[in-house]
Amino acid sequence: MTNAIQSMLNPASVAIIGASPDANKLNGRPFHFMRRDGYAGRLYPVNPRYEEIDGVRCYPDIDSLPEAPDMAIVAVSAARTVETVTALGKKGVPVAVIFSSGFGEMGPEGKALETELLETARAHGIRICGPNNLGLINGFEHVTATFSQYADTPPQPGPVAFASQSGAFGTGITSMARSRGIGFGYFVNTGNQIDISLMEVLEVALEDDRITVAAAYLEGLSDADALIRLADKAMAMGKPLIVAKVGRKGAGARAAASHTGSLAGEDEVFDGIARQHGIIRARNEEHMLDLVAAFIGTDAAKGRGIGILTQSGGAGALMADRAEELGYEVPLPSDETKSKLAEVIPAFGALGNPVDITGQFLAEPKILKDSVAHLLDDPAIDVAVVWLQLMHGYSDLLVDVFRDIRSRVTKPFVVCWIEPPERARLALTEMGICVISATERAVEAAGGLIDLGEARERCQNRPAFVATDLTQPESTRPVAAVEAHALLTAGGVPLVSCALAATPEEAAKTAETVGYPVALKIESPDIQHKFDVGGVALGLADADAVQTAAEQMLAQVSGTAPDAQIDGFLLQQMAPTATEMVIGMRRDPVFGPVVMVGLGGVLIEVLKDVAFARAPLSEADALLMLDRLRGRAMLDGVRGQSAVDRVAVARALVAVGEFALANPQVQELDLNPVFAGADGVVAVDWLMMAEAKEQG
Amino acid sequence: MTNAIQSMLNPASVAIIGASPDANKLNGRPFHFMRRDGYAGRLYPVNPRYEEIDGVRCYPDIDSLPEAPDMAIVAVSAARTVETVTALGKKGVPVAVIFSSGFGEMGPEGKALETELLETARAHGIRICGPNNLGLINGFEHVTATFSQYADTPPQPGPVAFASQSGAFGTGITSMARSRGIGFGYFVNTGNQIDISLMEVLEVALEDDRITVAAAYLEGLSDADALIRLADKAMAMGKPLIVAKVGRKGAGARAAASHTGSLAGEDEVFDGIARQHGIIRARNEEHMLDLVAAFIGTDAAKGRGIGILTQSGGAGALMADRAEELGYEVPLPSDETKSKLAEVIPAFGALGNPVDITGQFLAEPKILKDSVAHLLDDPAIDVAVVWLQLMHGYSDLLVDVFRDIRSRVTKPFVVCWIEPPERARLALTEMGICVISATERAVEAAGGLIDLGEARERCQNRPAFVATDLTQPESTRPVAAVEAHALLTAGGVPLVSCALAATPEEAAKTAETVGYPVALKIESPDIQHKFDVGGVALGLADADAVQTAAEQMLAQVSGTAPDAQIDGFLLQQMAPTATEMVIGMRRDPVFGPVVMVGLGGVLIEVLKDVAFARAPLSEADALLMLDRLRGRAMLDGVRGQSAVDRVAVARALVAVGEFALANPQVQELDLNPVFAGADGVVAVDWLMMAEAKEQG
């Protein structure tokens, strides 16, 4: 169906159903805009009330069109959309962009109309963008097929493809971009998104060689797989994908869900998966445009070191603060770099990081040129931020200076220019130099270049994407401990050794094979919380102790859980105490098989300090999960614990991911606690839930 | 010395030492600017090389001036500043603003020159602003006594007093403010700040009735008391004080320190004290100006509920996200509010929070007017954010709409307008309506109004400020447990009861008076970590157990710590286990007596999750400290613990603060652990360090 989207994005002919000659009306604007902008394709207004519009023949109905146009804009009332789509389908039009509102956003009746519309479209082999959208723009080919206010001024194309679920916010974002001199080659609003999704649109737009960056504004996410495919494709093409997604918190998620009717899924899970697949997430519209500005003309950074060069010590300190707050590094330059800087910087400057070059560079531009080059030559510096302000009398001089710097350096840099002369800002942006006009935001943009470089590195050997069945089973059952142990061990998930014994006597014998000291646990499909019923004994040192404990346990459990079916005694090796972690897996209704890791105790219970990735995950993905934990300092060893072998934990996470894919019947897995130490990692308790199949 | 600062901010006459006729030169700019802007006072250029400058008589030297001007600008070389200040002092000039650079920022020699300059000034009774500053502006009286690029265009005065340690950044900030239509009545750059501090300047500026908001950009803070006095004064006057302070992190602090040579102090301590005294902290220059924009014309909010009204569901969700992320509330409107909204909002809008009023309000402005009024009428809503974008054809209409809303509502609101028509933005700003052009930042501005309201509430019964001696004693000594116990108990700090016994036999008897079960601890000035030497026994149930444990302890400690002086046995009541907290006090070299609270365990050890306030603190201050803990959910009761009595904890913190003021000899106090539960709070271990005085 890609062809329909290609048709939509770059149509050789466009019909406008319900066209009006009034350029101020929703149904008059696209015709007016496309004529104004010089759209070179064939335009077919359709409206029985007009013979012609602005000198162009207007057709009374779809049937009478001289050809099946590549795309149709539908600007009729909601009630008439079904018949319109039927006629378009019969005519052979591959895609309809439906402006009409009065659908899902209106409640159940509108929702029913959406279903009817979609069924009609499917029946006639036509795809739908919308309804309730404000159209799309292909700035290169002047397809201004929209009624967005953004098009009140002719759009300037550029290397960015932007798709937005929100029309109004999308209009705001494109307009902000224009003010910054950033051109959007494509701007598509997918509206209620009953058929064509934002992800599909961007997949096709990315294939355009003129596009180097994709950006998306997402409200809901009903098809996580499509997003992951898009991300993997963008990564493979070397084109950054920036996503802003709302619904981070309760009220926002509630608002997004009520607004779009789509399920966004848990934000922490989305965040983990986005990061895993190299999506650069934007917090808001400004952050999105800052990242766009950084990515369109600047290479990704190859490391975490930010070099700060400033004419204000105060601004330098603020940038250093922000860089460290976000986890980037602000390394001191080497002695060699310092002595090179000392040769060019005035004595009242500062040679550390930030480097304060003072205002003297206006008199001697070489100060600025050389110091940026020297700083970026330093092996510890991977990206620079250069801060300046105003300088309205030196606009051209400074543009020349930055052009010169650009030609001299190979590492990326971002210009932070407070209240810049408009001319200089646009000239630099035109050159592909990123200009940000706020101090912390410039650091965040440089950080984006670091994140992008790391994502590229990490995604080099990404395991192939595995699409998954999102249907949830009707019911699940716990899997017996020994059975679960065998499955997990076969899958390479590290667990303490264990064995099942039927009687206290057998338990005493079996303990020998497990190895002392052992833990003894009652095994029953009916008992979830063994400890609460007296079903756990720890640290048993010999056969006598095991037998005695088992006998006592049986007696106690027959009192506390008289109806439970007892399958015997589980004997487990006692693992040496280490840092407590939790590893989990679940099949998320939005995201599919998801692996989770957290640190045990209050960190997970009180701070909900966990990280997610989707199966399959690479070792690099798993290490990233650990880096995302707020309490990650625990892994370096605190309170006398030795440092945790992070690679061993990462491998366990990878194994859990592979296990999830290999065992589709397993719905949920909870390894808690997992003991992680210098010598590796081992789960000492596990709960596995599998699909409960009807007995055959 | 306030008079000198008044003279500086509003001089009836100004001398410019080293004046030049060249309006492009540092030493020519202030004269040029003040003439251009219509400064009505007397201007005296001083330079032996000129007879007159631009028709104004130029004097050959300071002696020949016809009067002692209220203020002198010094624009001579660093080497000549001392003689210049001497001459100014002799002439009777109260204050000199010294532009000259080549001082502390140049290293030790420059530092020495600063000292000489300051001594000279003190000897001649003249105060100094700077050196190495770019001057000041009083926009009301056209005192454009600066060479800042900001003054390239005549400054527009307004209700804001802004002082900055950084000249370049200060220039950037004032210029950004101008672009937004925000006028600064005062802009003062204090530069190297060897004498007049930013805090003193703002104290005086606040007395001007035309000023309603103060803002400061701080790099270092050598005089925390001055900041607190300023904050208390601003609060008493009902004028918000916004402070941006760099040095939040290592690299930023390093940069700030090297740049200004002043000690900033630990950022977490600063943050706690700023919040305690009602300072609204800005993260960066944009945030500062957003807060300024909110505070100049809008009342503080009286509660935490943010109502969001939008024409874009997506933007609404983003705002709701941000509000909750920052800890504000986004309450659903009442049924009554909803039915009132339903009467005005189109059916395809949304009635929750966010309220989506759709784009229909352009055709029917009443939709916007009424819905803002209805939303703000809801008792759960304390401040509204109204989001819109572009609407370049409706500029005047929308200005009228917001004027109308303003006249109808009593609660505050913020307008978030993406890519607004410049004219509308300036018109609303002129009216004192806060317009922010970025979605999340608008929420942060509304949040600022909430923070300000809460700060005012909290500071109503602020304990009187107590200035403190910051000199640190040469050495400190641990205070014996029983002595410390007596002091703390007398001060109302809740500790478990305890008693000292000399021998094992006496211990057994004394335990009775303490109450079983007891804890037994060895008491020795030489043993800090009692547990490590076998000096702790817990949960002793009767006299026999106590005597046996004491005998064993004595034997063991004589082995593990043979040289320790043993003062006996400490008997302590065993407190029931509860949520573990830590309370501390120290005398900070920058901030004075500081009280700390944290949650025990990994939260404090790994996440450094602590909060600070300065003594004396109110109960409200102490409750705020608890609210600032990231792990505060622990206080609500987790893992089967009951909820903590927050007021009891707060009272203990207040008591520790009072104790610190009443006992200046106590340098440090560590209550760890403190058990906090539903029934109150009690410290079960304490370590007190006091000044070690020479034996008399």
Contacts between the chains, C-beta under 8 A, distances in Angstrom:
chain1	res1	chain2	res2	distance
A	101	B	348	6.0
A	102	B	348	6.9
A	105	B	348	4.9
A	106	B	347	6.0
A	106	B	348	5.1
A	107	B	347	7.9
A	149	B	389	7.7
A	149	B	390	4.6
A	149	B	391	7.4
A	149	B	392	7.4
A	150	B	390	7.6
A	152	B	390	8.0
A	152	B	392	6.9
A	164	B	314	7.6
A	165	B	314	6.5
A	166	B	312	5.4
A	166	B	313	6.5
A	166	B	314	3.1
A	166	B	315	7.0
A	167	B	312	7.6
A	168	B	311	5.5
A	168	B	312	3.5
A	168	B	314	7.4
A	168	B	315	7.0
A	168	B	359	6.8
A	168	B	389	6.2
A	169	B	312	4.4
A	169	B	314	4.2
A	169	B	315	4.7
A	169	B	318	7.8
A	169	B	389	7.5
A	169	B	418	7.9
A	169	B	439	8.0
A	171	B	389	6.2
A	171	B	390	6.6
A	172	B	312	7.4
A	172	B	315	7.3
A	172	B	389	3.8
A	172	B	390	6.9
A	172	B	418	3.7
A	172	B	419	6.1
A	173	B	418	7.9
A	175	B	389	7.2
A	175	B	390	5.8
A	175	B	418	7.2
A	175	B	419	4.2
A	176	B	418	6.6
A	176	B	419	5.7
A	179	B	419	6.4
A	217	B	314	6.6
A	219	B	313	7.2
A	219	B	314	5.2
A	219	B	317	6.3
A	244	B	318	7.8
A	246	B	314	6.1
A	246	B	317	3.8
A	246	B	318	4.7
A	246	B	321	5.7
A	247	B	317	6.0
A	247	B	321	6.9
A	248	B	321	4.2
A	248	B	325	6.6
A	249	B	320	6.9
A	249	B	321	4.8
A	249	B	324	3.8
A	249	B	325	5.8
A	250	B	324	6.0
A	251	B	320	3.7
A	251	B	321	7.3
A	251	B	323	6.8
A	251	B	324	5.3
A	251	B	330	3.8
A	251	B	353	7.0
A	252	B	317	4.5
A	252	B	318	6.6
A	252	B	319	7.7
A	252	B	320	4.1
A	252	B	321	3.2
A	252	B	322	7.8
A	252	B	324	6.8
A	253	B	317	7.5
A	253	B	321	7.9
A	254	B	320	7.4
A	254	B	352	7.1
A	255	B	308	8.0
A	255	B	313	6.6
A	255	B	316	5.2
A	255	B	317	4.0
A	255	B	320	5.0
A	255	B	350	7.7
A	255	B	352	6.9
A	255	B	353	7.9
A	255	B	354	5.0
A	256	B	313	7.4
A	256	B	314	7.4
A	256	B	317	4.1
A	258	B	313	7.8
A	258	B	350	5.9
A	258	B	352	6.4
A	259	B	313	3.2
A	259	B	314	6.9
A	259	B	316	7.2
A	259	B	317	6.4
A	259	B	350	6.6
A	259	B	356	6.9
A	260	B	313	7.2
A	283	B	440	6.9
A	284	B	318	6.1
A	284	B	322	7.6
A	284	B	438	6.9
A	284	B	439	5.6
A	284	B	440	4.5
A	285	B	318	8.0
A	285	B	418	7.3
A	285	B	438	6.9
A	285	B	439	6.0
A	286	B	438	4.9
A	286	B	440	7.8
A	286	B	441	7.7
A	308	B	255	8.0
A	311	B	168	5.5
A	312	B	166	5.4
A	312	B	167	7.6
A	312	B	168	3.5
A	312	B	169	4.4
A	312	B	172	7.4
A	313	B	166	6.5
A	313	B	219	7.2
A	313	B	255	6.6
A	313	B	256	7.5
A	313	B	258	7.8
A	313	B	259	3.2
A	313	B	260	7.2
A	314	B	164	7.6
A	314	B	165	6.5
A	314	B	166	3.1
A	314	B	168	7.4
A	314	B	169	4.2
A	314	B	217	6.6
A	314	B	219	5.2
A	314	B	246	6.1
A	314	B	256	7.4
A	314	B	259	6.9
A	315	B	166	7.1
A	315	B	168	7.0
A	315	B	169	4.7
A	315	B	172	7.3
A	316	B	255	5.2
A	316	B	259	7.3
A	317	B	219	6.3
A	317	B	246	3.8
A	317	B	247	6.0
A	317	B	252	4.5
A	317	B	253	7.5
A	317	B	255	4.0
A	317	B	256	4.1
A	317	B	259	6.5
A	318	B	169	7.8
A	318	B	244	7.8
A	318	B	246	4.7
A	318	B	252	6.6
A	318	B	284	6.0
A	318	B	285	8.0
A	319	B	252	7.8
A	320	B	249	6.9
A	320	B	251	3.8
A	320	B	252	4.1
A	320	B	254	7.4
A	320	B	255	5.0
A	321	B	246	5.7
A	321	B	247	6.8
A	321	B	248	4.3
A	321	B	249	4.8
A	321	B	251	7.3
A	321	B	252	3.2
A	321	B	253	7.9
A	322	B	252	7.8
A	322	B	284	7.6
A	323	B	251	6.8
A	324	B	249	3.7
A	324	B	250	6.0
A	324	B	251	5.3
A	324	B	252	6.8
A	325	B	248	6.6
A	325	B	249	5.7
A	330	B	251	3.8
A	347	B	106	6.0
A	347	B	107	7.9
A	348	B	101	6.1
A	348	B	102	7.0
A	348	B	105	5.0
A	348	B	106	5.1
A	350	B	255	7.7
A	350	B	258	5.9
A	350	B	259	6.6
A	352	B	254	7.0
A	352	B	255	6.8
A	352	B	258	6.4
A	353	B	251	7.0
A	353	B	255	7.9
A	354	B	255	5.0
A	356	B	259	6.9
A	359	B	168	6.8
A	389	B	149	7.7
A	389	B	168	6.1
A	389	B	169	7.5
A	389	B	171	6.2
A	389	B	172	3.8
A	389	B	175	7.2
A	390	B	149	4.6
A	390	B	150	7.7
A	390	B	171	6.6
A	390	B	172	6.9
A	390	B	175	5.8
A	391	B	149	7.4
A	392	B	149	7.4
A	392	B	152	6.9
A	418	B	169	7.9
A	418	B	172	3.6
A	418	B	173	7.9
A	418	B	175	7.2
A	418	B	176	6.5
A	418	B	285	7.3
A	419	B	172	6.1
A	419	B	175	4.2
A	419	B	176	5.7
A	419	B	179	6.4
A	438	B	284	6.9
A	438	B	285	6.9
A	438	B	286	4.9
A	439	B	169	8.0
A	439	B	284	5.6
A	439	B	285	6.0
A	440	B	283	6.9
A	440	B	284	4.4
A	440	B	286	7.8
A	441	B	286	7.7
A	601	B	601	7.6
A	601	B	602	6.4
A	602	B	601	6.3
A	602	B	602	6.1
A	602	B	603	6.1
A	602	B	631	6.7
A	602	B	634	6.7
A	602	B	638	7.4
A	603	B	602	6.2
A	603	B	606	7.7
A	605	B	638	5.8
A	605	B	639	6.6
A	606	B	603	7.7
A	606	B	631	5.3
A	606	B	633	5.0
A	606	B	634	5.3
A	606	B	638	5.7
A	607	B	607	7.8
A	607	B	630	6.7
A	607	B	631	6.3
A	607	B	633	7.8
A	630	B	607	6.8
A	631	B	602	6.7
A	631	B	606	5.4
A	631	B	607	6.3
A	633	B	606	5.0
A	633	B	607	7.8
A	634	B	602	6.7
A	634	B	606	5.3
A	638	B	602	7.4
A	638	B	605	5.8
A	638	B	606	5.7
A	639	B	602	8.0
A	639	B	605	6.6
